[in-house]
Amino acid sequence: MNNDEEEYMETLETNAGVFKEALPKVVRDFQKSAVEVSHYNDIPAGISFFTILGQIVKDFIIIPNGRNHEDSRIHFCWVQTSGTGKSTLWNFVGPVANKTFTKINEMNQHPAFVNQDGVPMARTFNTFGVTDYTDSVLIGGYAKEVDEDGNVDWPRKPGLLEGSGLAHWDEFEYSGIFKQTQHKENSIVYLNTLMNSLSGESWIISKALSSYDNQVMECFCERSVLAMTYPPNNLNNVMAEKGVLQRMLLFVWEVPEFLQHKMRTLQNTKAGTVEEVNQPIDKYVKAFVELYKTTKERFEEVGGDPLKTMKFTPDFNDVLQLEYENMRAYLQNTRPDVAAIASNFTTRLMKILIKMSVLCSVASAPSITEKDARFKVTGHNVRQAATIVRQCYMTLVDWLERSLRVRRQSITENSLETVFTNVYDKMDKDDEGFVNKSLFLKEVRNKAKKSQAQIYRHYEVIRHKFDEMRVGRSVYVKYNRSDDE
């Protein structure tokens, strides 16, 4: 490895080492098992743990935030180079989640959801793998049934999105967020809605069904989103223009080629060998079920009031503010266009940091002997959660720095800037470096062999790099090289 590669690996291993010291033991153990099959993916493994945990305790915990209330769900979007362990990690996380959900369903003790009509609806946990985006599949509808006497009934048929558990996208690039179609355009609205706080009714997806005289179908989706994709070409545009990704904990990593080589090499060493599959899965299913039972017991001890499940210590807010200042400080040396996009994520990331702080407290509860000391969210829990949230924020900013720089270079190449600068350099200038704009653009047109309209369009792209001065009816331009810095 060269010096840059060594420095990269040192930073990567240092960050991974932070988890070994900071996060609750059950999370560290989960990460350790996960990266044995999905190499170097410590951060996504940790977030996946909290995504499952936040889902199974969501009906026992409401997180107060002034007049607003938040649920405990973490929605995770993992954007990473193809072939670097996303599907491999899911092959571990998915079975753990599904077996955990099965155990909870078998207990048949989970609180029911009471709909707007006061009708209790049993909660069933499962994983919905999203492949079809039609309303009938996602939201459901009403199916016409005729009995023997000719009586017509329209029973409610819920869509697959309804329920608790996970909504998993293995190929999130086809979700409609990055490339829209008529059906997929609706899925963006559904995603935004289901990620609203479960406190209130704004999370309920409503759809008027024209085929049923505009009868409204309500979908009660309490799932947590776990989405995976390679970095789409228009990712930075989606970040800037849509609100979906801001609602999720976004981890973006373009894995360098030399590290992809190390990942493949590690995988090759396991070719032809047999490893126990169920043992680590069953271990963490047992751990999640224990966390579920412990939190449910606490919920019942406080009279079934989810607002009373967690307590917050005085240092919680102080450390939370410190982490916010650290987040802001990281943007101080970034370009304005990077800071503008990254700052859009800050408010949501602070809410996610609060949620993960709560979940760190929950994850530690079974290991705390004194019951009175459990379910207290401390400054230490904030620092634990920040080890993950901070990494997500830093990788987001770093990715934006690189991708927007490449984008600017691409715009420059497509705008014929080199032709403009070469023509400018060869022209006679006045003492201050100005040339006649009309003559300048005419020379560029002759050099580039483009139409006058095309040259004017290209000039508008790079116009910010030229100083303009009007003398009478004539306009003069001067190339400002300082803008290249």
Buried (B, 14 or more C-beta within 10 A) or exposed (E): EEEEBEEBBEEBEEBBEBBEEBBBEBBBBBBBBBBEBBBBBBBBBBBBBBBBBBBBBBBBBBBBEEEEBBBBBBBBBBBBBEBBBBBBBBBBBBBBBBBBBEBBBEEEEBBEBEEEEEEEEEBEBBBBEBEEBEBBBBBBBBEEEEEEEEEEEEEEEBBBBBBBBBBBBBBBBBBBBBEEEEBBEBBBEBBBBBBBBBBEEEBBBEBEBEEBEEBEBBBBBBBBBBBBBBBBEEBBEBBBEBBBBBBBBBBBBBBBEEBBEBBEEBBEEEEEEEEEEEEBBBBBBEBBBEBBBBBBEBBEEBEEEBEBBBBBBEEBEEBBEBBBEEBEEBBEEBEEBBBEBBEBBBEBBBBBBBBBBBBBBBBBBBEBEEEEEBBBBBBBBBBBBBBBBBBBBBBBBBBBBEBBEEBEEEEBEEBBBEBBBBBBEEEEBEEEBBBBBEBBBBBBBEBBEBEEEEBBEBBEBBEEBBBEEEEEEEBBBBBEEEEEE
